[in-house]
């Protein structure tokens, strides 16, 4: 059975093409990895498989991974390169990429290989003299060899340094032991890798640590194939039988089984004849084994077959993996935005982000949430909804708790009347609505942003109004009255209103503080979404933050100014509701006083003259006159103070709440020209100096490197997709 019949040249050629496009560094490709302890015979196995004369002396033993790819091609050629390790410096990478030895043909390469190996070691900085202290003992760099020719077999095999347990003084360290073990594990953990575990026949298999490594990475045991070397060194008959029992699966079985090969040893010359050497397999007990488990040719045929199998099995998943990585890379590259090398590029980049930021601000303020999916993903970005709900809660709380003393409620309306029922229903509905509104804004944390601690108020506790307002107004009158004839001066009303509204500043600052936190959270989150480059985002935010805080402070100052205007000035209004409220209050007070003197009077029903009702209350004129008699000046004054204060307070409260929203919130924080939401704009970007722009939007070396890496990777993966589609 020949390799040509077992292999799938088209499939393996695709794998090789993927390797040529550097796809192997992005996704795991089907491959064979030769692993084993030092002195296990790995180099001899590799020479048997590839016809490359790997050295066997200690100075040139494997100190790094070597990737060997051979394939059949009419054009004979060899390419040798060095792939830098994952932790290589930029200088070391440039040094390695400069290595391109001139090789005329595969035959010439094999003759030159020992010299090429020395050159590669020197280029990598490998210590070739064990007595020297210069250079490293092992390297994470990879020597890559590609051999093409009409007589080559389809095979890709990777050699890794041999495992050793104990460091050699002056040569290797415990760190080298761990480095090699990590390197071996890295290569064999890939589920598209066939593990070729090289085991010397003349050593007890129980001592071979490589099988434990293989079991850790290949728990089902589906990818591990044992290669038993040095059978000629097994002299005792019982030892030979023990080796045969391994191949027959009687000891430590492997799903892919074991193969016995005899390779050229360190003492054999270049004229070593594999055919003659393998004549020993005709003798007992070797002749009890199947011929397809003995010799180099049987092993090569099996390896070619296995490589084809894992290639066919892994191709569908390989396509998916390449496609996903390509999509992820494009998404990440898009997230970096356009390249920002020139001032024009930088200004365009930043201006685009600012434009999109303002578009989202407009959508958030107009409640056009369907314009962008971010409003569905992050509910806290529904800016105007939060503000409206906060304002309703502010108005609700202000109406019920902003006054220090509870106003006297008229009891003139008969109990259980329709008016009472309607009022109670309205109050119940308002309470229920307020409860639902409160749930929507309960996620606002006034302590979330430490930068706002000197601006916002964190004290939101509101005391309920006190009772005993008539006693309070009487004390005010007695403390402040002058030479008046049954009246009181305007200063008493000013004092009463100022004390009654003493909670306004506290409640107003708490309301505006909540709005500021909502806006601040919106701006930070929106900028995070639009600008994925953390450095640019932080530079932009730190540049606008000072002005944003100034504008927050201006809104607080405006709110406090409105508080001052209401509380420090003499109460005055031309709003006709003041007089209406006052007349209603006076009428209710009179009606309440007359309620005990009223009597029912039957009244003919206007729809049916034969039906009478008794829902009218009648009082005598004398009773009305008596309501104005027998009242002291203090009694009359305290009632007047209460009724005027109540009438004016209602008008002032509604006016104030509207003004706070219109001026402090809407104008200063939301839609006015000095809103903090307008700081980051295209106009702001245009006004930046070139130095500022470079510091803010110029790409960092890390971003430039990441962009270059992603661009190269996308090119590799796009080429891979083209290969995988054909």
C-alpha positions in Angstrom: 0.0 0.0 0.0 1.5 3.3 -1.0 1.1 6.8 0.4 -0.5 8.1 -2.9 -3.4 5.7 -2.4 -3.9 6.5 1.3 -3.6 10.2 1.2 -5.9 12.8 -0.2 -3.6 15.1 -2.2 -6.2 17.8 -2.9 -7.2 18.0 0.8 -3.7 18.0 2.0 -2.7 20.6 -0.6 -5.4 22.9 0.8 -3.9 22.4 4.3 -0.5 23.3 2.9 -2.0 26.4 1.2 -3.5 27.5 4.5 -0.1 27.1 6.1 1.5 29.2 3.3 -1.0 32.0 4.1 0.0 31.9 7.8 -3.5 30.6 8.8 -1.9 28.1 11.2 -1.0 30.9 13.6 -4.7 31.8 13.8 -6.5 28.5 13.8 -5.4 25.0 14.6 -4.6 23.0 11.4 -4.3 19.2 11.1 -0.8 18.2 11.9 1.5 15.6 13.3 3.6 16.4 16.4 6.5 14.3 17.4 7.1 14.2 21.1 9.2 12.2 23.5 11.8 12.3 26.2 15.3 13.3 25.4 17.3 10.5 23.8 14.1 8.7 22.9 15.0 8.5 19.3 12.9 11.5 18.1 15.6 12.8 15.7 16.0 9.4 14.1 12.2 9.1 13.6 12.1 12.5 12.0 14.9 11.6 9.6 13.1 8.4 8.7 9.9 10.3 7.9 11.4 13.4 6.1 14.8 12.2 4.9 16.3 15.3 6.7 19.5 14.4 8.6 18.7 15.7 12.0 21.7 15.9 14.3 22.1 13.6 17.2 24.8 15.2 19.2 24.0 17.1 22.4 25.1 20.5 21.1 22.6 20.5 18.3 19.7 18.6 19.8 16.2 20.1 19.4 16.0 23.4 21.3 12.9 24.8 19.6 9.9 23.6 17.6 10.6 22.7 14.0 7.7 22.6 11.5 8.4 20.5 8.4 6.0 20.4 5.5 6.6 18.3 2.4 4.4 18.0 -0.6 4.5 16.8 -4.1 5.0 19.6 -6.7 6.5 19.7 -10.2 8.6 22.7 -9.1 11.3 21.6 -6.6 12.1 24.2 -4.0 12.8 24.7 -0.3 12.0 27.6 1.9 13.4 28.0 5.4 12.1 30.8 7.7 12.0 31.4 11.4 8.7 32.3 13.1 9.2 34.6 16.1 7.9 33.3 19.4 4.9 34.9 21.1 7.0 36.9 23.5 9.7 38.0 21.1 10.7 41.7 21.1 10.2 43.8 17.9 14.0 43.9 17.4 14.2 40.1 17.7 11.3 39.7 15.2 13.1 41.9 12.7 16.3 40.0 13.2 14.6 36.6 12.6 12.6 37.8 9.5 15.9 38.7 7.9 16.9 35.1 7.8 16.5 33.6 4.3 19.2 31.1 3.4 19.8 30.4 -0.3 18.9 26.8 -1.2 19.0 25.4 -4.7 17.0 22.1 -4.3 15.6 19.7 -1.8 18.7 17.5 -2.3 21.0 20.5 -1.8 19.0 21.5 1.3 19.4 18.1 2.9 23.2 18.3 2.3 23.2 21.8 3.8 20.9 21.1 6.7 23.5 20.8 9.5 25.0 24.2 8.5 21.5 25.7 8.2 20.6 24.4 11.6 23.7 26.1 13.1 22.8 29.4 11.3 19.2 29.2 12.7 20.5 28.5 16.2 22.8 31.6 16.0 20.0 33.7 14.6 17.7 32.7 17.4 20.4 33.2 20.0 20.6 29.6 21.0 23.7 28.6 22.9 25.5 26.0 20.7 28.5 25.5 23.0 27.4 23.9 26.3 30.4 25.3 28.0 29.4 28.9 27.0 27.2 31.2 29.1 26.1 33.2 26.1 22.6 32.8 24.6 19.6 30.8 25.6 19.3 27.0 25.9 15.7 26.8 24.5 13.6 29.2 22.4 9.9 29.7 21.7 10.8 30.6 18.1 9.8 28.1 15.4 12.0 26.9 12.5 9.8 26.4 9.5 10.9 24.2 6.6 8.8 23.7 3.4 10.1 21.2 0.9 8.4 20.8 -2.5 9.3 18.4 -5.3 8.1 15.7 -7.6 9.3 12.9 -5.3 8.2 14.4 -2.0 5.4 12.9 0.1 2.4 14.8 1.5 3.3 15.2 5.1 3.4 17.9 7.8 5.1 17.1 11.0 6.3 19.2 13.9 9.2 18.4 16.2 9.3 19.8 19.7 12.2 19.6 22.2 12.4 16.4 24.2 11.1 16.4 27.7 13.6 16.2 30.6 13.0 16.2 34.3 16.2 17.2 35.9 18.3 20.3 34.9 22.0 19.9 34.1 24.2 22.2 36.1 25.7 25.0 34.0 23.5 24.0 31.0 19.8 23.9 31.8 17.7 25.2 34.7 14.3 24.4 36.3 12.9 27.2 34.2 14.1 25.3 31.1 12.3 22.2 32.3 9.1 24.0 32.6 9.5 25.9 29.3 9.9 22.7 27.4 6.9 21.1 29.1 4.7 24.1 28.4 5.9 24.1 24.8 5.0 20.4 24.4 1.6 20.8 26.0 0.8 23.8 23.7 1.4 21.8 20.6 -0.4 18.6 21.6 -3.5 20.1 23.2 -4.9 21.0 19.8 -7.7 18.5 18.9 -6.6 18.5 15.2 -3.1 17.2 16.2 -2.0 13.6 16.0 0.4 13.0 18.9 3.3 10.8 17.8 4.7 9.6 21.2 8.2 8.3 20.6 9.1 5.6 23.1 12.4 3.7 23.3 11.8 0.0 23.3 14.7 -0.7 25.7 13.2 1.5 28.5 10.3 0.6 30.7 7.2 2.3 29.3 6.0 3.1 32.8 8.8 5.6 33.1 7.9 7.5 29.9 6.3 10.8 31.1 5.3 11.7 27.5 2.4 9.2 27.7 1.1 11.0 30.8 1.3 14.3 28.9 -0.6 12.8 26.0 -3.3 11.4 28.3 -3.8 14.9 29.8 -4.3 16.5 26.4 -6.1 13.6 24.7 -8.4 12.1 27.4 -10.3 9.9 24.9 -7.0 8.6 23.6 -8.2 9.2 20.0 -5.2 11.2 18.8 -2.1 9.4 20.3 0.0 7.0 18.3 3.0 5.2 19.9 6.3 4.8 18.0 8.6 2.3 19.5 12.2 3.0 18.6 15.6 1.2 19.2 14.2 -2.4 19.0 17.7 -3.6 18.1 18.8 -2.6 21.6 16.3 -5.0 23.2 18.3 -8.2 23.8 16.4 -10.2 26.3 13.6 -12.4 24.9 11.2 -11.4 27.7 11.8 -7.8 26.9 11.1 -8.3 23.2 7.8 -10.1 24.1 6.9 -7.2 26.4 7.3 -4.8 23.4 5.2 -7.0 21.2 2.5 -7.1 23.8 2.4 -3.3 23.6 1.8 -3.5 19.8 -0.8 -6.2 20.3 -2.7 -4.0 22.8 -2.1 -6.3 25.8 -0.4 -3.5 27.8 -1.3 0.2 28.0 -3.3 0.1 24.8 -3.7 3.2 22.5 -6.6 3.6 20.1 -4.2 4.3 17.2 -1.9 1.6 18.4 1.9 1.3 18.4 4.4 1.0 15.6 7.9 -0.5 15.8 10.6 1.2 13.7 14.4 0.8 13.4 16.1 4.1 12.5 19.7 5.1 11.8 21.5 5.5 15.1 24.2 8.0 16.1 26.9 5.6 15.3 25.5 4.6 11.8 26.9 6.3 8.7 24.9 8.0 5.9 24.8 4.7 4.0 22.4 3.2 6.5 20.1 0.8 4.8 16.6 0.7 6.2 15.6 -2.4 4.3 18.5 -4.4 5.6 18.1 -3.0 9.1 14.5 -4.1 9.2 15.3 -7.7 8.4 15.3 -8.3 12.2 11.5 -8.1 12.1 11.4 -11.5 10.4 12.8 -13.1 13.5 10.7 -14.1 16.6 9.0 -12.7 18.4 8.7 -9.7 15.9 7.3 -11.9 13.2 4.2 -12.4 15.3 3.2 -8.9 14.7 1.3 -7.6 11.6 3.6 -6.2 8.9 1.6 -3.0 8.7 2.8 -2.2 12.3 6.5 -2.7 11.5 9.0 -0.5 9.8 9.3 3.1 8.5 7.3 2.7 5.3 4.3 1.2 7.3 4.5 4.1 9.7 4.7 6.7 6.9 1.7 5.2 5.2 -0.3 5.2 8.4 0.7 8.8 9.2 -0.3 10.0 5.7 -3.7 8.2 6.2 -4.2 9.8 9.6 -3.4 13.2 8.4 -6.0 12.8 5.6 -8.5 11.6 8.1 -8.2 14.5 10.6 -8.1 16.9 7.6 -11.5 15.5 6.3 -13.0 15.4 9.8 -11.8 18.9 10.8 -12.6 20.7 7.6 -16.3 21.7 8.4 -15.3 23.0 11.8 -12.2 24.7 10.3 -14.5 26.6 7.9 -16.7 27.7 10.8 -13.7 28.8 12.9 -12.1 30.8 10.2 -15.4 32.5 9.4 -16.0 33.4 13.0 -12.5 34.7 13.5 -12.8 36.8 10.3 -16.1 38.2 11.5 -14.7 39.0 15.0 -11.6 40.6 13.5 -13.7 42.8 11.2 -15.8 43.9 14.1 -12.8 44.7 16.3 -11.1 46.6 13.5 -14.3 48.5 12.9 -14.4 49.3 16.6 -11.0 50.9 16.3 -12.4 53.3 13.8 -10.6 54.6 10.7 -6.8 55.0 10.8 -5.8 58.2 12.5 -2.3 59.1 11.2 -2.9 62.7 9.9 -4.6 65.7 11.5 -7.4 65.4 8.9 -7.9 61.7 9.8 -7.9 62.5 13.5 -10.4 65.4 13.2 -12.7 63.4 10.9 -12.6 60.5 13.4 -13.4 62.6 16.4 -16.0 64.7 14.5 -17.8 61.5 13.5 -18.0 60.4 17.1 -19.3 63.8 18.2 -21.9 63.9 15.4 -23.2 60.4 16.4 -23.1 61.5 20.0 -25.4 64.5 19.3 -27.7 62.3 17.2 -28.2 60.0 20.1 -28.7 63.0 22.4 -31.5 64.3 20.1 -33.1 60.8 20.0 -32.9 60.6 23.8 -34.4 64.0 24.3 -37.2 63.4 21.9 -37.9 59.8 23.1 -37.2 58.4 19.6 -35.8 55.3 21.1 -36.3 53.2 18.0 -33.5 55.0 16.2 -30.8 53.0 17.9 -30.7 49.5 19.6 -28.7 50.9 22.5 -32.0 52.3 24.0 -33.4 48.8 24.2 -30.2 47.3 25.5 -29.6 50.0 28.2 -32.8 51.4 29.6 -30.8 54.1 31.6 -30.2 55.8 28.3 -33.9 56.8 28.0 -32.9 60.3 29.1 -36.1 62.3 28.7 -38.2 59.5 30.2 -36.1 59.6 33.3 -36.3 63.4 33.5 -40.1 63.4 33.0 -40.6 60.8 35.7 -38.2 62.7 38.1 -40.1 65.9 37.5 -43.5 64.2 38.2 -42.1 62.8 41.4 -40.7 66.2 42.3 -44.1 67.8 41.7 -45.9 65.0 43.6 -43.6 65.3 46.6 -43.6 69.1 46.5 -47.4 69.2 46.6 -47.6 66.9 49.6 -44.5 67.7 51.6 -42.8 71.0 50.6 -44.8 73.0 53.2 -43.6 73.0 56.8 -47.1 73.1 58.3 -50.1 71.3 57.0 -52.8 73.7 55.9 -56.2 73.5 57.5 -58.6 71.5 55.5 -62.2 72.8 55.3 -64.8 70.5 56.9 -67.7 72.4 55.3 -68.4 69.7 52.7 -70.7 67.1 54.1 -69.1 63.8 54.8 -69.3 61.0 52.2 -70.4 63.4 49.5 -69.7 62.8 45.8 -67.0 65.5 46.0 -65.2 63.7 48.8 -65.4 60.4 46.9 -64.1 62.0 43.7 -61.2 63.7 45.6 -60.3 60.4 47.3 -60.3 58.6 44.0 -58.0 61.2 42.5 -55.6 61.1 45.4 -55.6 57.3 45.2 -54.9 57.3 41.5 -52.1 59.9 42.0 -50.5 57.8 44.7 -50.6 54.7 42.6 -49.1 56.6 39.6 -46.4 58.1 41.8 -45.5 54.6 43.1 -45.1 53.3 39.6 -43.1 56.3 38.6 -40.8 55.9 41.6 -40.0 52.4 40.6 -38.7 53.5 37.2 -36.2 56.0 38.7 -35.2 54.0 41.8 -31.9 52.9 40.1 -30.5 56.4 40.2 -27.5 56.4 42.6 -26.4 59.8 43.8 -23.1 58.4 45.0 -22.2 56.6 41.7 -19.9 59.4 40.5 -17.4 60.8 42.9 -16.6 63.7 40.6 -20.1 65.1 41.3 -19.8 65.0 45.1 -19.3 68.8 45.4 -22.2 69.6 43.1 -25.1 67.2 43.9 -27.0 66.9 47.1 -27.2 63.3 48.5 -29.6 64.2 51.3 -33.1 63.4 50.0 -34.9 62.8 53.2 -38.2 64.8 53.4 -40.1 65.3 56.6 -43.9 65.2 56.6 -45.6 68.6 57.3 -46.4 69.4 60.9 -49.8 70.0 62.3 -51.0 73.0 64.3 -50.9 75.7 61.6 -53.5 77.9 63.3 -51.5 78.1 66.5 -48.4 78.9 64.4 -50.1 81.7 62.5 -51.4 83.1 65.7 -47.9 83.1 67.2 -46.6 84.9 64.1 -49.2 87.6 64.4 -48.7 88.1 68.1 -44.9 88.3 67.6 -45.0 90.7 64.7 -48.2 92.9 65.0 -48.0 96.6 65.2 -50.4 99.6 65.6 -53.0 98.2 63.3 -56.8 98.2 63.5 -57.7 94.6 63.1 -55.3 94.0 60.2 -51.7 92.8 59.8 -48.7 94.1 57.9 -47.2 92.5 54.8 -44.1 91.5 56.7 -46.1 89.0 58.6 -47.1 87.3 55.4 -43.5 87.4 54.1 -42.3 85.8 57.3 -45.0 83.2 57.2 -44.3 82.2 53.5 -40.6 82.1 54.1 -40.9 79.7 57.0 -43.6 77.7 55.3 -41.3 77.2 52.2 -38.1 76.5 54.1 -37.9 73.0 52.6 -38.0 74.3 49.0 -34.2 74.6 48.6 -33.5 71.2 50.0 -36.1 69.4 47.8 -35.2 71.4 44.7 -31.5 70.7 44.9 -32.3 67.0 45.4 -34.5 67.0 42.3 -31.9 68.8 40.1 -29.2 66.5 41.5 -31.1 63.4 40.3 -31.4 64.9 36.9 -27.7 65.7 36.8 -26.8 62.2 37.7 -29.1 60.8 35.0 -27.4 63.1 32.4 -23.9 62.3 33.6 -24.7 58.6 33.4 -26.1 59.0 29.9 -23.1 60.9 28.6 -20.6 58.4 30.0 -22.5 55.3 28.7 -23.1 56.9 25.3 -19.4 57.8 24.9 -18.4 54.3 26.0 -20.6 52.8 23.2 -19.6 55.2 20.5 -15.8 55.3 21.2 -14.4 51.8 21.8 -10.8 53.1 22.0 -10.4 53.5 25.7 -7.5 56.0 25.4 -9.4 58.3 23.1 -12.5 58.0 25.2 -10.6 58.9 28.4 -8.9 61.8 26.6 -12.2 63.2 25.3 -14.0 62.8 28.6 -11.2 64.4 30.6 -11.1 67.3 28.1 -14.9 68.1 28.4 -15.4 67.2 32.0 -14.4 70.6 33.4 -16.9 72.4 31.2 -19.6 69.8 31.9 -19.2 70.3 35.7 -19.4 74.1 35.3 -22.7 73.7 33.5 -24.0 71.3 36.2 -23.1 73.9 38.8 -24.9 76.6 36.7 -28.1 74.6 36.8 -27.9 74.1 40.6 -27.2 77.9 40.9 -30.2 78.7 38.8 -32.4 76.5 40.9 -31.2 78.1 44.1 -31.7 81.5 42.5 -35.3 80.6 41.8 -35.7 79.5 45.4 -34.2 82.8 46.6 -36.6 84.8 44.3 -39.6 83.1 45.7 -38.6 83.1 49.4 -36.7 86.4 49.8 -39.0 88.7 47.9 -42.3 90.1 49.2 -45.1 87.7 48.2 -46.9 89.1 45.1 -48.8 87.8 42.2 -51.2 89.0 39.5 -52.4 85.5 38.9 -56.2 85.5 39.2 -56.1 82.1 40.8 -54.8 83.8 44.0 -58.1 85.8 44.4 -60.2 82.8 43.5 -58.3 80.6 46.0 -58.7 83.2 48.6 -62.4 83.7 48.1 -62.9 80.0 48.1 -60.9 79.7 51.4 -62.9 82.5 53.0 -66.2 81.1 51.7 -65.3 77.6 53.0 -64.4 79.1 56.4 -67.8 80.9 56.6 -69.6 77.8 55.4 -67.8 75.7 58.0 -68.8 78.2 60.8 -72.5 78.1 59.6 -72.7 74.4 59.2 -73.9 73.8 62.7 -76.7 76.4 62.2 -78.0 75.0 58.9 -81.2 73.1 58.5 -82.6 70.9 55.7 -85.4 72.3 53.5 -87.6 70.2 51.3 -87.3 71.2 47.6 -89.6 70.3 44.7 -87.8 68.2 42.1 -87.5 70.1 38.9 -88.2 67.0 36.9 -91.1 65.8 38.8 -93.2 68.3 40.8 -94.7 65.7 43.0 -91.3 64.6 44.3 -89.4 66.5 47.1 -85.8 66.3 48.2 -84.0 67.5 51.4 -80.5 68.1 50.0 -80.5 71.9 50.5 -79.1 73.4 53.7 -80.7 76.7 54.8 -79.3 79.3 57.3 -80.8 82.4 58.7 -79.4 85.8 57.9 -78.9 86.5 61.6 -76.6 83.5 61.7 -74.6 84.9 58.8 -74.2 88.2 60.6 -73.1 86.4 63.8 -70.1 84.9 61.9 -68.5 88.3 61.8 -69.2 89.1 65.4 -67.5 88.2 68.6 -64.1 87.6 66.9 -61.0 89.0 68.5 -58.4 90.8 66.3 -56.0 87.9 66.8 -58.6 85.3 65.9 -59.5 87.2 62.8 -55.8 87.8 61.9 -54.7 84.2 62.2 -57.5 83.0 60.0 -56.7 85.7 57.4 -53.0 84.9 57.5 -53.8 81.2 57.0 -56.2 81.8 54.1 -54.0 84.3 52.3 -50.9 82.2 52.9 -52.8 79.1 51.6 -54.0 81.0 48.5 -50.7 82.5 47.7 -48.7 79.3 48.5 -50.7 77.3 45.9 -50.0 79.8 43.2 -46.3 80.2 44.2 -45.8 76.4 44.4 -47.1 75.7 41.0 -45.2 78.6 39.5 -42.0 77.6 41.2 -42.1 73.9 40.1 -42.7 75.0 36.5 -39.9 77.6 36.7 -37.4 75.1 38.1 -38.1 72.6 35.3 -38.2 75.2 32.6 -35.1 77.2 33.6 -32.8 75.0 35.7 -33.6 71.6 34.1 -34.8 72.1 30.6 -32.8 75.3 29.7 -29.6 74.7 31.7 -29.3 70.9 31.5 -31.3 69.7 28.5 -32.0 71.9 25.6 -30.4 75.3 26.2 -27.2 76.5 24.4 -25.2 75.9 27.6 -26.5 72.4 28.3 -23.7 69.9 29.3 -25.1 67.7 26.5 -23.9 70.1 23.9 -20.2 70.3 25.1 -19.0 67.4 23.0 -20.0 68.5 19.5 -18.5 68.8 16.0 -18.0 72.5 16.7 -15.9 71.6 19.7 -13.8 69.2 17.6 -13.2 71.9 14.9 -11.9 74.3 17.5 -9.3 71.9 18.8 -5.6 72.8 18.2 -3.5 70.4 16.2 -1.5 69.4 19.3 -4.7 68.8 21.3 -6.1 66.7 18.5 -3.0 64.6 18.3 -2.9 64.0 22.0 -6.6 63.2 22.1 -7.3 61.2 18.8 -3.9 60.2 17.6 -3.4 56.4 17.7 -1.3 55.0 20.5 1.5 52.6 19.5 -0.6 49.8 21.0 -3.6 50.7 18.8 -1.4 51.1 15.7 0.1 47.7 16.3 -3.3 46.1 17.0 -4.7 47.7 13.8 -1.7 46.2 11.8 -2.1 42.8 13.4 -5.9 42.8 12.7 -5.3 43.9 9.1 -2.8 41.1 8.5 -5.0 38.6 10.2 -8.0 39.6 8.1 -5.9 39.2 4.9 -4.8 35.8 6.1 -8.3 34.7 7.0 -9.8 36.1 3.8 -7.3 34.1 1.8 -8.1 31.0 3.9 -11.8 31.4 3.2 -11.0 31.6 -0.5 -9.1 28.3 -0.2 -11.7 26.6 1.9 -14.5 27.6 -0.6 -12.8 26.0 -3.6 
